Amino acid sequence: MIIANNVTKKFGKLTALDNVSVSCSSGECIALIGPNGSGKTTFIKCVLGMVVCDSGFITFNDKNIARDWTYRSHIGYMPQIGRYPDNMTIGQVFTMMSDIRGKGTYTTDDELIRNFGLDALLDKRMSNLSGGTRQKVSAALAFLFSPDVLILDEPTAGLDPVSSEILKEKIILEKGKGKLVMITSHILSELDDLVSQVIYMQDGKLCFHKSIEALKNETGEAKLSKAIANVMLQKTSR
């Protein structure tokens, strides 16, 4: 579904992505993991078309994204920090995004709006919301248009335990429908029940892309957090 071919991106003297090639298929939930400054955010922005790579290319359903911007309508994106007009209510934000997408064009999915209890808060202004409620709005917007691909950046950060479980159950449900889910998170314990594959990046390079089973077998660890810690220790000791 999404294939990166030898993608390189530099910002001045900094090489944020160094010849990265990965293939991400539908029906997978992929953890995009790496230390700060590893290139994860730049890679996501390249996939979203927010950053143009210097060399290499990315395809979405076999089409080069540089020549077909309409692919973005098939992606639901949840940023780490959602920024919305403070004077708008939650309901107005949902309506605004529906207008931007085009009413009647997409199948909407308001399950998270209901399960998060946002339907009772639609008249609340964004300026009055807690960080956790803003995070719920971002999550609901990512899933709202029933996209084929979900890119979730630190999705459970700021969520209370109940809301975090609601979101994780939703991710598992959408993966079961054959959708591609990509998650970045520093809370690796949150990912054990979710991910089927792991992409690990460091210093702008792709270190590995493998199944969670293969990673655990190679490291001898049952938990993703310990498996990744094992990998990082091996790399720093070289």
Secondary structure as UniProt FT lines:
FT   STRAND          2..11
FT   TURN            12..13
FT   STRAND          14..24
FT   TURN            26..27
FT   STRAND          29..33
FT   TURN            36..37
FT   HELIX           40..48
FT   STRAND          55..60
FT   TURN            61..62
FT   STRAND          63..64
FT   HELIX           65..67
FT   HELIX           69..74
FT   STRAND          75..78
FT   TURN            86..87
FT   HELIX           90..101
FT   TURN            103..105
FT   HELIX           111..115
FT   TURN            116..117
FT   HELIX           118..120
FT   TURN            122..123
FT   HELIX           126..128
FT   HELIX           131..144
FT   STRAND          149..153
FT   TURN            155..158
FT   HELIX           161..176
FT   TURN            177..178
FT   STRAND          180..184
FT   HELIX           188..191
FT   TURN            192..194
FT   STRAND          197..202
FT   TURN            203..204
FT   STRAND          205..211
FT   HELIX           212..219
FT   HELIX           224..236
//
